[in-house]
Amino acid sequence: MVKKMFLPKLNKLKKAIALCLTSVIAVSSVVTLTANAEDEIPYDTYNYNYWKYIVKTPAAYVPDGIVTMDQIGESTLSSPQDMCVSADGDIFVADTGNNRIVVMNSDMTKVIRVIDSFDRDGAKDGFNAPYGVCVSESGNLYVADSNNARVVVLTPEGEFVKIVDNPQSEILDDDFAFVPLKVTVDYADRVYVISKGAFEGILVFESDGNFTGYFGTIDVKISPWEKFWRRFASKEERSNQKLFIPTEFTGIDVDSGGFIYASNIDSEGKQAVRRLNPQGKDVIQKGENGNVGGDITFSKYGDYGGPSEITDVVYRGKGLCSLLDRKRGRIFTYDKEGNLIYIFGGIGFQKGTFMTPVAIEAISDEILVLDAERNAILKFKETNYGNLINDAVGLRYDGDETLAIEKWEAVLTLDENNELANNGIGKAYLTSGDNKKAMHYFKLGMNRKYYSIAFKRYRNDILAKNMSAIMTGVIIFIVAFIIFRKWYRKKSGKKKEEGLL
């Protein structure tokens, strides 16, 4: 009888235990799958916090394949040095070692055409080590034909248009050699060329091919101590000191407004990209850390292996630009305000790492990197985390602060200590006038500058709302003080009359 009474309960207990075990196994499987998914990413994904310490973050982009020419029925690339994406999505690669330009469709599944020669004045002409390539808004192809000391302009189909070469000007040295390495073109068909050994800046040519001067020269700053030391140093000591010459540019791109994004290798690791306005003035913003140089290299916070060596830059729209570091294979992405929003990539032999990265481009939601040693293009696709950040930054760029809050809050569910997200929400609330909430998020985002702005506005709001009560209190206090003083004087006068004082 007792057995019959407890048998149903025993069966229920067995079922409960079995259910618990099943749940534990399922959870374990999910954790294992998640861990394996993370293990498939062959590089660290991180950012820097307010104190400039490295903090781990979810991956914004993950490897999405590698494209080689033999996969799509074309002869292998040989030491390619540059690539670009046209407005209609075609991908142009400067196949430097093979003296040709390879054109592929947007998903890189087939070669549209190969341009290794062109008809010029009734004769065949060709390239000699073309290092740079770009496509203008009008669709023309510009090739930095390096060893031929010229920029060749062709139609998208490869028909000859013109040659840009032999710059003439009094500002050029007599022994100046024009060796174009990278090229880009703005909306007015002005041609901007990075030439080997041209420390004075980027060379600018008008649409008719005439050279107009240098553009965006990098100023070299010499400290007072270095000036003082050089004054008293011997000739031999001065010869052993570093030369204070400007840095060469390494990569170049242009946005729809005609602003030129130019990368350079900065020995101090503070500024490796410039945003040059039509007058050649750098107008880039440097964010909260005041750094747009890739990896932060401050020895008091640890050894990060020296500054990054930025070799190329791509403008991705909505204020976003990404830099390619050839030293550690990192890709650094900044928003319009100069904030570093995510980092990914690395050097190695695994899927998604580089051997010799030389050029970077963006198409749709993918980032492409050209590897000169692998003779291949590596593709990276955005994750949910990367998509949320890109959307939030884009919404702020467009002025849609309310929608941006939703994106930033979703980012915080994936990365709860993300200072950029907290600051993004804070800026949105600051714009909408909710200064108290803005203060809260700026505090979490360690943003002293904007916290002070929000605090001042919040203080002014409090004063404005309570001004009548405050003024009433002040008036009552003044009247009470006057009455008290009259009463006290009257009382003191009576005491003097009575001889008590």
PyMOL commands that set and color helices and strands:
alter all, ss='L'
color gray80, all
select helices_A, chain A and resi 2-39+69-72+96-98+146-148+224-232+235-240+299-301+384-398+401-414+419-432+435-444+448-465+467-497
alter helices_A, ss='H'
color red, helices_A
select strands_A, chain A and resi 46-48+54-56+61-67+82-85+91-95+100-104+111-115+117-120+123-126+130-135+141-145+150-154+160-165+180-185+191-195+202-205+211-215+249-254+260-264+273-276+310-317+320-325+331-334+340-344+357-363+366-371+376-382
alter strands_A, ss='S'
color yellow, strands_A
deselect
rebuild
show_as cartoon
